[in-house]
Amino acid sequence: MKEHIRDIELIEKFLDGKMTYEEKKQFDARRAHDNDFNAILKDMDLLVEGIKTSASKTSNEEKMERLRFYAEITSMEEDAEKGSESFTRAFPMYRRPSVLAIAASIVLLVTVGWIYMANQKPNSEKLFLTYFEPFDSPGSGLTRGNNELSLKAQAYDAYDNGRFEEAIGLFNEIIANSNDPIIHLCLGNAQMKLGRFSQAEDTFNHLLTEHSDLVTQAKWYLALTYLKENKMERAKATLWKITKSSTYGEKAQKLLKELD
């Protein structure tokens, strides 16, 4: 670890143009024979360019936070230099990090995190957005007659026009008196649209337990709910059950391939 820190410090001096003659000799020797050292040099060089590019975009709040962090380190060093022996033992001092070192560390952490996330397969969020299309209710196209719309027609009207909170309230009111599988399916979809995936999971599982109708549709949306919740094995198992379906089979097979 200490050797790695020394390498970073040496490279930083090179990038800052602050090397002594002896440090330059050491640097050239490392570059000539050490591939790992060259890899670190390349990464830090890229980081420096990234820092320069993004510096102008950094908010004043972020800049102040970094300055406070730098001031805290400076203060600790000054306390140590005043002769606090206990502090020295508890906190072994290294060279004060330059602004470049602090910024490079921050950018390195962000970059590594971004690369890690970008390479995670599958990207459940992206796949969910690609495959999720709300179920078309049978109420689409209903017209208002002379009388008020029925409760079910009101619920479908709210659902079809994106008023999902209203639709959920109406669907629940209907379910209290009628165990309609289509209402359950639309309810689960409305919950998904509002990001209530655990509730949607319960709704689809209830539909599968209590009804023999709309089973394929319920399994498709349940699989997407699992996908959004990152329950990958459950999503795959549910998709496998509908791969032979005439309605969702092709989509299920395609999604399964992307999940492998």
N, C-alpha and C positions, 0 to 999 in steps of 0.2 A: 504494500500500500504506500509506504513512504517513498519507495523507488518510483512508483507511478506519479506521486505528487511532485517529486523532483523533475521528472520528465516534463510534466505540464508546465512547471515553473521555467524550465530551460527554454521550452518552445515559446512560452509567452514572452520571454525576453527577446527572443529572435524576432517575433512578430512586432514587438514594440520598438525594435532597433536599439536595444539597450544592453547588448552583450559586451562583456569584456573580451580581451584577446584570448584568455584561457578558456572562457566559456564557448567562444566561437570554435576553438580547436576541438573541444569536447563535442560540440554540436555536430560538426562536420564528420567526426569519427562515428558518431551514432547513426547519422544518416547513411553513411557508406556501408554499414554492416547490420543494421537493425531494422527489419521490415515492420515490426510492431511499432517502433518509434516513428517511422515514416507514416504509418497509418494514423497515429495520433496527430502528427503534424498536419496531415491533410484535413482531418476532421476539424481541428482547431482553426485552420485557415478558413474553412467554409463557415465555421461559426462566427468568426470575426466579420466576414462579409455580411452574414445574416444579421448580426448585431448592428452593423452600420446602416443596413437597409431599413431595419425596423425601428431604429432609435427615434426617428422623427415621428413615429406612430405611437410611441409610448405615452400614456396619459400622464399628466402632472402628478396625479395621485401615486401612480406606480413609481415615477421618478423620485418622489419624496420618500416613499417606502424604502427604496434602495439606498437613498442617502442616509436615512435613519439607521438602516442595517450597517452601512459602512461606518457611521459615527459610533455605533455600539462597539464594533470590533476595535476601532481606534481607541476608544475609551478603555477597553479591557487591556489593550497593550500598554497604554500609558500607566494604568494602575500597576501592571506587572513590572514595568521598568522602574517604578518608585521603590521596588524592593520588597514587595509582598511575597515572602518565601512560600507561604501556604498556597497562595494563588498560583505560583509557578509550578508547584508540585501537582496541583489539581488540574491545571490547564496548561499543558506544555505549549510554549509559544512557537509559532511558525512565522514566516515572513508575512507581513500584512498583505492581504490580497488586494490587488489593484482593482479598479473599477472594471477593467476588462475581464479579470478572473471571475468576479462576481457575476457579471452579465453572461459570460460564457457558461458558467455553471447553470444559471437559470435557463438559458436557451438550450443547453445540452439536455437537461431534464425534460423540457417541453418537447424537444425533437425526438428523444428516445421514446417518450410516451406516445407521441403521434405515430411514429413508425410502428410501435407495438400494436396500437389500436388498428392502424390501417391494414396490418397483415393478419389480423384475426379473421378466421374463416369459420363459419360464414358470417357475413355482416347482417345480423338479424333485423336491424332497423331498416336497412336498405331493402332487404327482401320483403319485409312486411309491407312497406310502402309500395313496392312493385306489385304485390299480389292482392292486397286488400281492396276490394270494391264492395261497398255496402249492398246487402241483399235488396232486390227490388220488391217492394211490398205489393200485395194485390190491390192496394188502394190507389195505385198510380192511375191518374186519369179520371178519378171520380169527380163528378160535377155536383154542385150544390143544387138541390131541388127547392121546392117551396118550403119544405120543413127544414128545421135545423139538421145539420149533419149528425148522424148517429155517433155515439161515443167511439166506436171502432173507426168510423170514417174520419173523425177528428184526429184520432191517434195517427192514422196513416197519412193524413194531410200534413200534420206536424213533422212526421218522420221524413216524408218525401221532400219537404221544403227546408230540411236542415235544422228544424227546431227540436233538437234531440232531447233537451232537458224536459220540454213540455211533453214530447212523445213518451218518454220513460214514465212520467207520472200517469199518463193516460193508459199506457200498456199495463202498468201495475194495477190500476183500477179495474181494468178488464179482466186481468188474471185472477183477481179476487173472486170473480163470479163465473169465469169461464176459462177452462184449461185448454186454450187454443194453441196448437203448436206453431202456427205462423206468427202469432203474437209473441211467443217466446223467442222465435228466431229474430224477429225485428227488434225486440227488446235487447237481445245480446249484441246485435249490430249497433244499436244506438249507444249502448254502454261502451263499446269499442271506440266509437267516434269521439266519445268524451274522455277517452283514456282510462276508463274504469275496467281494466282487463281482468282483475280477480273476480269482479262481479259478473263479467261476461262469461268467464270460465264456469262459474256456478250455474249461470243461466243455460248454457249449452249442455252441460252435464245433466242438468235436470231434464232438459228436453230429451236427451238420449235415454234417460232412465224411465221417464214417464210416457213416452210416445213411440210409436213405430213409424210415424210419418216424418218426412223431412230429415231423415237420419243422415243421409249423405251431406246435405247442406250444413247440418249442425256439426258434423265431424270436420268439414272443411274450415269453418269459422273457428271451431275449437282449436284446430291445428295452428291457425294464424294467431290465435290468442296465446298459445304456448310459445310460438315463435317470438312474439313481442315480449313475452316474459322471460325469454332465454331458457326455456325448458325444452332444450333441443331434442332429447331422447323421446319425450312425450309427443312433441310435434311430429317427429319422424314416424313413430308408431301409429299415430292417428292418421297420418297421410297414407301410410301403407294400406290401411283398411279401405281406402276409397280409390286406389289406383286403377281398379277395373270399372269404376263408375263411368257412365256415359256422359254425365254432366261435368264432374270435376276431376275425372280420372287423368286426363291429359295434363291439367294444371298440377295435380298432385305429383305425377311422375317427374315433371319438369322441376318443381320445387325441391323434390327429394334429391335430384342430381346436384342441385346447387348447394344443398346442405351437406353433401358428402365432402 
